[in-house]
Amino acid sequence: MTDYFLAHGVVDPTNARQQAIIALGNTVKRQALVLGFSDTFAVIGLVLILAAIAIVLTRKVKAAAADGAH
């Protein structure tokens, strides 16, 4: 990427290297953000699936069993 910046108007090689490092850092941050959102949605989906299974497996309380209660 240093060569890219040198070819596109940056005269100083040190400055071009610094800009290349910043550009790579920004790319890494952006990709980490996307992966974090992806993982979060996967966990939320898994929790919702487990909750749906728990709801399906629960039984309703029969009215006859509740006669002794207030």
Legacy VTK file of the C-alpha trace (Angstrom):
# vtk DataFile Version 3.0
C-alpha trace
ASCII
DATASET POLYDATA
POINTS 70 float
0.000 0.000 0.000
2.967 2.276 0.484
3.650 2.015 -3.246
0.031 2.905 -3.935
0.307 6.127 -1.932
3.662 6.950 -3.507
2.113 6.499 -6.965
-0.863 8.689 -6.099
0.781 11.908 -5.049
2.513 11.320 -1.714
6.143 12.364 -2.162
7.672 11.318 1.159
8.088 7.513 1.601
7.742 7.831 5.386
4.473 9.701 5.029
3.281 7.171 2.441
4.086 4.323 4.847
2.222 6.076 7.670
-0.833 6.568 5.453
-0.668 2.904 4.421
-0.645 1.822 8.072
-3.622 4.073 8.823
-5.524 2.733 5.792
-4.883 -0.874 6.841
-5.932 -0.089 10.405
-9.196 1.435 9.191
-9.869 -1.649 7.063
-9.234 -3.948 10.030
-11.573 -1.875 12.240
-14.332 -1.968 9.625
-14.022 -5.743 9.179
-14.001 -6.295 12.948
-17.199 -4.267 13.244
-18.904 -6.336 10.544
-17.813 -9.596 12.175
-18.997 -8.371 15.570
-22.458 -7.554 14.229
-22.568 -10.912 12.455
-21.713 -12.788 15.654
-24.257 -10.766 17.627
-27.068 -11.572 15.204
-26.073 -15.258 15.258
-26.275 -15.340 19.071
-29.629 -13.513 19.079
-30.968 -15.985 16.504
-29.799 -18.939 18.581
-31.442 -17.534 21.717
-34.706 -17.003 19.837
-34.636 -20.570 18.499
-34.007 -21.950 21.993
-36.851 -19.819 23.373
-39.200 -21.079 20.646
-38.290 -24.685 21.465
-38.868 -24.023 25.174
-42.308 -22.545 24.440
-43.279 -25.516 22.280
-42.188 -28.007 24.946
-44.053 -26.380 27.832
-47.461 -27.800 28.750
-50.526 -25.872 29.756
-51.822 -26.349 33.295
-55.109 -28.242 33.307
-58.145 -26.460 34.792
-59.024 -29.494 36.966
-55.717 -29.248 38.801
-56.373 -25.600 39.625
-59.721 -26.253 41.424
-58.073 -26.516 44.814
-56.351 -23.181 44.429
-57.862 -19.786 45.174
LINES 1 71
70 0 1 2 3 4 5 6 7 8 9 10 11 12 13 14 15 16 17 18 19 20 21 22 23 24 25 26 27 28 29 30 31 32 33 34 35 36 37 38 39 40 41 42 43 44 45 46 47 48 49 50 51 52 53 54 55 56 57 58 59 60 61 62 63 64 65 66 67 68 69
